[in-house]
Amino acid sequence: MDEKLYAIGGLVSNPSYSHSWDTFDPLTNCWRSQRDVIIISDVEDSVILDGKIYVRFSRYPVTPYVSAIVYEPSSGTWQYADADMVSGWTGPAVVVDDTLYVLDQTLGTRLMMWHKERRQWIPVGKLSPLLTRPPCQLVAVGRSIFIVGKMLSTVVVDVGDLGNEGQVMTTSSIPRLSSDFTVISCKCLSI
């Protein structure tokens, strides 16, 4: 974000660094380490939305009702994310065209969209269990979301036409393989 690399949470050899985050600035070729008690090491997912970094934890921090924090670069501060947004962030997430999408895998596999103005989660669609094999991960390429699950089962959802009812295109792009791979992360580095 802002042409800098942020490293937040993660495993540390020294417990006193468990509340740390680091920023690499390529212009100065230097890392800057900072601490904030709001950060814990069990980072589950992160996204950049509206020029801010959102981080979701795999376990709850201080309060059991908020499991995500947000970094505001203009002030350089971390704070707890809004509970209504975090309540639906139950799985892997991506941002496409400044919209947050989450794959809810609690009861089947549903793609959800965060509607900022209404401040609510809207279902985009439920995916067939014949196409996806949870646990799944997400990666966005352009206006398409790739949902990659066990055995590398992959579904592509084109979110470019979500405003036009009945125009969401879903296709299977990779056949299931005989191995039982579990995908732990998907990231698009460059296209």
N, C-alpha and C positions, 0 to 999 in steps of 0.2 A: 504494500500500500504506500502511496506517495513515493514510489521508487526506493523504498526501504524494505528490508526483510525483518520480520518480527518472529521471534522464537518465544513461545509462551508456555509455561509449565513444563511438564515432562519429567523424566527421571533425573535425579541429581545425586551426586556422591555425598554431598554435605547437606544434612537436613536443614541447616540454616538458610539454604538457598531455595527451599521448596516454594517460596512465595515470590519467585523472581521472573523477570521477563527481560529479553535482550533485543536490541535493535541494531541491525547492521546498516550503515550508511555507505553506499558505494562511492560517493563523492569524496569522503574522507578515508575510506578503506578501513573503518574502525567499527568495533562492536561497543555498544554502551549497555551496561547491565544496570537494571533497576529492580527495586523490590516494592511490593504492595501486598498487604496481608489478605486482600480480597482474592488473590490468585492462589489456586491450589494446583498440585501437579497432575491430577487425574483429568486431563483434557480429553474429551470425547470427540469434539468437532469444532470447527470454526468457519466463519464466513465473513466477508466484507460486504456491508450493506449500508447505503447512504453515507459512505465515507467513514464508517466506524467499523471496528473489529468486534465481532460477537464471538464469544467462546462459551461452549457448553461443556459442562463437567460430567463425568461418568458417575460421580457421587455428589451428593449435595454439599455445598459449603456451609457457612454458618447457619443459614436459615433453611429449613426443609422445603420451603415454598418456591425458592428461586435457585435454579441450577445453572444459570448462565450470567455472564458479566459482559459489559460493553466498554470498549476503550474509545474515548473521545480525543482524537489527535490534537485538536485546537487547544485543549486545556491540559493534555497529557495526563488525564486521570481515568481511573477505572471506577465503574459503579455497577450495581446489580441491574440486570436487564429487566424490562417490564414483565411482570408475571403473566399477563395475558398473552404476550408473544411467546414467552418461554413455555407456557403450558402445552402448546402444540408442537414444540420442537422435540419430538420424541425419537427421532432417528436421524439418519444422514441427511445433510442439507446442501443445497446449491443456490446460487443467486443467478438469475437470468433476467436481463433487462430491468435491473433494480427491484426485482421481486424475489422473495424468499420462497423456495420450495422445499418441502420436507417429505421424506418417505416414511410414513407411519406403518410399522410392521407389527403392531400389537394385535390386531384382529385381521389377519390377512395382510395384503399389501395395498396401501392407498397412497396416492400422491396428493399432498395437501399444499395449498398456496396461502401465504400470509397476505391479507388485504389490509394495507396500512391505514387507509382512510376509515374503514369500518372497525379496525382493530379486532379482526377475527380471522380464524382459519376457515378456508373454503376448500371442500374436496374437489380435486381436479378429476379424479377417476380412480376406480378400483381396478387393480390388475389381476388377471387370471393367474391362479396358482399353477396352471400348466405352463405359463411363460416365465415366471420368476421363481427362484428358489432362495428364500431368505436363509441367512441374513444377507442383505443386499447393500451395496454402496452406490453413490451417485457421482456423476461427473457431467458437467455441462460443456458442450461444444457448440458455440453459436447460440441458436435458439432451440437446441435439442438437448434433452436430458437423457443420458444413458444410465439405465438401472442395471447394474451388474450383480448377479447373485452367485450362489453355489453352482458348481460345474460350469462356471462362466456363462450361465444363461443371461442373455442381455435383451432388454427391451428399450426401444428408443421412443421417447415421447416428444413430439414437436410442439412446443408451447407458444409458437409464434401466432397461432390462430385461436388462442383460448377465448378471446372475446367473441368469436363467431361460433355460436352453438353448433355442435355436431361436426366441427372441423378439426378436432384433435386427432392427430394421426399417431397410431401406436403400431409398431411392427417388431417382430422378433428378428434380430440381426445376426446372432451367433447361435449355432445349434448346440444343444447340450453335449458335453463331453462325458466320457465314461468315468473320468476321475472325479473325486469329491473335493475339489478346491473350494476353500472359503476365501473370499476376497476381503482383505482387511482395510484397503484404502484404494481410492481412485483419485487421481489428480491430473488435470490437463495442464501441462507445462507451457506448451506453445503450439500454435497451429500455423 
